């Protein structure tokens, strides 16, 4: 009876043992150390050349849907049209290229899907 008057009642756990609330504090870390060195540390280790539009360089005005060899360079093995950022083709030529590829697919010069 004396124990009940001096100790506050805490909720009991599953096995009848009293639980205490303890908060584990994460260790405090200082600020990150400043990097010393040139711009090459942690960055690219080589210079990436800017991609140029093949059609602008070769002065190709019209993209013919019958030119399967040219269109095949811009279609992946899976059959997808390769995006501009990978090929380097400018926006107007990419639009013409995609319509030419779609026309060539419709008349079965290019496959819709690649080899499975």
HELIX and SHEET records of a PDB file:
HELIX    1   1 UNK A    2  UNK A    6  1                                   5    
HELIX    2   2 UNK A   54  UNK A   57  1                                   4    
HELIX    3   3 UNK A   68  UNK A   72  1                                   5    
HELIX    4   4 UNK A   84  UNK A   87  1                                   4    
HELIX    5   5 UNK A   91  UNK A  106  1                                  16    
END                                                                             
